[in-house]
Amino acid sequence: MLDIGIILTVFALVFVAELPDKTAIASLVLGTRFPWIWVFAGTGAAFVVHVLVALAAGQLLHLLPAQLLEAVIAVLFLLGAFLIWREGQDDDEDEADDAEEAATSVADGAGFWKVASVGFGVIFVAEWGDLTQIMTANLAAKYHDPLSVGIGAVLGLWAVSLIALLGGRTLLKFLPIKWITRAAAVVMVVLGILSAVNAIRG
């Protein structure tokens, strides 16, 4: 049975963590050059692949003893808080340049499959070891419900990609990226502290 609470929790955490991410910038750049649905077909498929990898990693983490698992989860959440705070301060010009270079390599008259392949390739490479992939593995280990976690993570990643494709530049005029990253970092610190308390209590 699906757990709606877990799906919504994972969706919210992954969504907020992905907003300032370099892959959102890549989607935004590609969306300015090609039909958004073509780009999304590729980026969406790449996100599914990465979530499946993260879920497999989460299942391996769950094999650890309960107290050790809580300690690992606490460390990963606190590390994630640090990374997302730092990522919000970084300049995303390099990621934008990479996406622009990939887009330029595709002819203006390119069809669906070529554009989708570029979208898939950019996200597939950029997401390896990314914060949201680590977070998804962490949440899969914490909740031991890979289906609910997977659905929440995929929907969160897809939502950010769609926002970037359809109106990312407009959104960022009203909602500064630093506010988003700081809110996400605070949430992850709280989760890390709760997991640390559970580990100490045994």
ZAMARGU-4260 file (C-alpha; in steps of 0.2 Angstrom, whole numbers, plus 5000, padded with zeros to 4 digits):
<rodrens>
0) 5000/5000/5000 | 5006/5018/4996 | 5009/5029/5011 | 5002/5047/5005 | 5011/5055/5020
5) 5028/5048/5015 | 5025/5053/4997 | 5021/5071/5002 | 5035/5072/5014 | 5048/5065/5001
10) 5040/5076/4987 | 5042/5092/4998 | 5060/5088/5003 | 5066/5083/4986 | 5057/5098/4977
15) 5065/5111/4989 | 5082/5103/4988 | 5081/5102/4969 | 5076/5120/4966 | 5093/5128/4968
20) 5101/5113/4959 | 5112/5114/4943 | 5100/5102/4934 | 5086/5115/4936 | 5097/5128/4928
25) 5101/5115/4914 | 5082/5112/4911 | 5079/5130/4910 | 5092/5133/4897 | 5086/5118/4886
30) 5068/5124/4888 | 5073/5141/4880 | 5079/5132/4864 | 5068/5118/4861 | 5049/5112/4864
35) 5048/5109/4883 | 5039/5093/4881 | 5053/5086/4871 | 5066/5091/4884 | 5055/5085/4898
40) 5053/5068/4890 | 5072/5066/4891 | 5075/5074/4908 | 5060/5065/4916 | 5067/5048/4910
45) 5084/5052/4917 | 5077/5057/4934 | 5068/5040/4935 | 5084/5031/4932 | 5093/5041/4946
50) 5079/5038/4958 | 5079/5019/4955 | 5098/5019/4959 | 5095/5029/4975 | 5081/5017/4980
55) 5093/5002/4978 | 5106/5011/4988 | 5093/5015/5002 | 5088/4997/5003 | 5107/4992/5006
60) 5108/5005/5019 | 5093/4998/5028 | 5102/4982/5031 | 5113/4991/5044 | 5108/4988/5062
65) 5094/5001/5067 | 5105/5012/5079 | 5119/5013/5066 | 5106/5016/5052 | 5099/5031/5062
70) 5117/5038/5065 | 5121/5036/5046 | 5104/5045/5042 | 5108/5059/5054 | 5125/5062/5046
75) 5119/5061/5028 | 5105/5074/5033 | 5117/5086/5041 | 5129/5084/5026 | 5115/5087/5014
80) 5110/5103/5024 | 5128/5109/5022 | 5129/5105/5004 | 5112/5113/4999 | 5117/5129/5009
85) 5133/5130/4999 | 5125/5126/4983 | 5113/5141/4985 | 5129/5152/4986 | 5137/5145/4971
90) 5137/5153/4954 | 5127/5142/4942 | 5136/5149/4926 | 5146/5133/4923 | 5130/5123/4923
95) 5121/5135/4912 | 5136/5135/4900 | 5137/5116/4899 | 5118/5115/4895 | 5120/5129/4882
100) 5134/5120/4874 | 5124/5104/4873 | 5109/5113/4866 | 5120/5122/4853 | 5127/5105/4847
105) 5109/5100/4842 | 5104/5108/4825 | 5089/5120/4826 | 5078/5108/4816 | 5082/5093/4827
110) 5067/5081/4830 | 5060/5074/4846 | 5072/5060/4849 | 5088/5070/4847 | 5081/5084/4859
115) 5075/5071/4871 | 5092/5062/4871 | 5101/5078/4875 | 5089/5082/4889 | 5092/5064/4896
120) 5111/5065/4894 | 5113/5082/4903 | 5103/5076/4918 | 5110/5059/4918 | 5128/5065/4920
125) 5124/5080/4931 | 5114/5070/4944 | 5126/5056/4949 | 5130/5058/4967 | 5119/5074/4968
130) 5111/5080/4984 | 5094/5074/4979 | 5100/5057/4974 | 5109/5055/4991 | 5093/5062/5000
135) 5082/5049/4991 | 5093/5035/4996 | 5093/5042/5014 | 5074/5043/5014 | 5072/5026/5007
140) 5082/5019/5021 | 5073/5029/5034 | 5055/5024/5029 | 5059/5007/5021 | 5045/5010/5009
145) 5054/5011/4992 | 5038/5013/4981 | 5031/5028/4991 | 5048/5036/4992 | 5051/5033/4974
150) 5035/5041/4969 | 5038/5056/4980 | 5055/5059/4974 | 5051/5057/4955 | 5036/5069/4957
155) 5047/5081/4966 | 5061/5081/4953 | 5048/5081/4938 | 5039/5096/4946 | 5056/5106/4947
160) 5060/5102/4930 | 5043/5107/4923 | 5044/5124/4933 | 5062/5127/4926 | 5056/5123/4908
165) 5039/5133/4909 | 5044/5148/4919 | 5060/5147/4929 | 5066/5164/4926 | 5050/5172/4931
170) 5049/5162/4947 | 5066/5167/4952 | 5062/5185/4951 | 5049/5183/4965 | 5057/5169/4975
175) 5076/5172/4978 | 5086/5156/4977 | 5095/5160/4993 | 5078/5159/5003 | 5074/5142/4996
180) 5091/5135/5000 | 5091/5142/5018 | 5074/5135/5021 | 5079/5118/5014 | 5095/5117/5024
185) 5085/5121/5040 | 5073/5107/5037 | 5087/5095/5034 | 5096/5100/5050 | 5080/5097/5060
190) 5079/5079/5052 | 5097/5076/5055 | 5095/5081/5074 | 5079/5070/5075 | 5089/5055/5068
195) 5104/5058/5079 | 5092/5058/5094 | 5085/5042/5089 | 5102/5034/5086 | 5107/5040/5104
200) 5091/5033/5112 | 5094/5017/5103
</rodrens>
